[in-house]
Amino acid sequence: MKINKKNLGDHLIEYQLNMIGKTIQDIIDDQQWYSNNTMTKEQMEIFKIYAIPLIKKVYRCSEKKAIGLFSWFDLQYGLRII
């Protein structure tokens, strides 16, 4: 699957869920998904190292802009960090 602006969000959600051994199908019916699924600080750092360059590439933007876009993504869809 080629990652583009349309599917980047879905890809990043699936990627972070895969990091904790889950898929979208695993959490789709869980109304408490945000409370029931967490990641460690180390996992978040690994996720950022993956996501920011990908955002930069897909949006063809600067590092600063990619970090900002990642921050918005994380606020909206990011897992809780324990």
C-alpha positions in Angstrom: 0.0 0.0 0.0 1.4 3.4 -1.0 1.1 5.9 1.8 -0.4 9.2 0.8 -2.2 12.2 2.4 -5.5 10.3 2.4 -4.4 7.2 4.2 -1.5 8.6 6.3 -3.6 8.9 9.5 -5.0 5.4 9.2 -1.5 4.1 8.6 -0.1 5.8 11.7 -3.0 4.6 13.9 -2.5 1.1 12.7 1.3 1.4 13.2 1.1 2.5 16.8 -1.5 -0.1 17.6 0.8 -2.8 16.1 3.5 -1.5 18.4 1.4 -2.7 21.3 0.2 -5.9 19.7 -3.2 -4.7 18.6 -5.1 -3.9 15.4 -7.9 -1.5 14.6 -10.2 -4.6 14.5 -9.2 -5.4 18.1 -10.3 -2.0 19.4 -13.1 -1.0 17.1 -15.9 -2.2 19.4 -14.1 -1.2 22.6 -15.7 2.1 23.8 -12.9 2.4 26.4 -10.1 1.8 23.9 -8.3 5.0 25.0 -8.1 3.8 28.6 -7.5 0.1 27.8 -4.5 0.7 25.4 -1.3 2.5 26.4 2.3 2.7 25.2 5.5 3.4 27.1 7.7 6.5 26.6 10.2 4.4 24.8 7.5 3.1 22.4 6.4 6.7 21.8 9.9 7.8 21.0 10.2 4.9 18.5 6.9 5.9 17.0 8.0 9.5 16.6 11.2 8.5 15.0 9.1 6.6 12.4 6.2 9.0 12.0 7.9 12.4 11.7 10.1 11.6 8.6 7.1 9.8 7.0 4.9 12.9 7.5 7.8 15.1 6.2 8.0 12.9 3.1 4.2 12.6 2.4 3.5 16.3 2.9 6.8 17.4 1.4 7.3 19.8 4.3 10.0 20.9 6.7 11.0 19.1 9.9 9.3 21.8 12.0 6.0 21.5 10.1 6.2 17.7 10.3 6.7 17.9 14.1 3.7 20.2 14.3 1.5 17.8 12.3 2.7 14.9 14.4 1.7 16.8 17.6 -1.8 17.4 16.2 -2.1 13.7 15.2 -0.9 12.6 18.7 -3.4 14.9 20.4 -6.2 13.5 18.3 -5.3 9.8 18.0 -2.3 9.1 20.1 -2.3 6.4 22.8 -1.9 7.3 26.4 1.7 7.0 27.7 2.4 5.2 30.9 
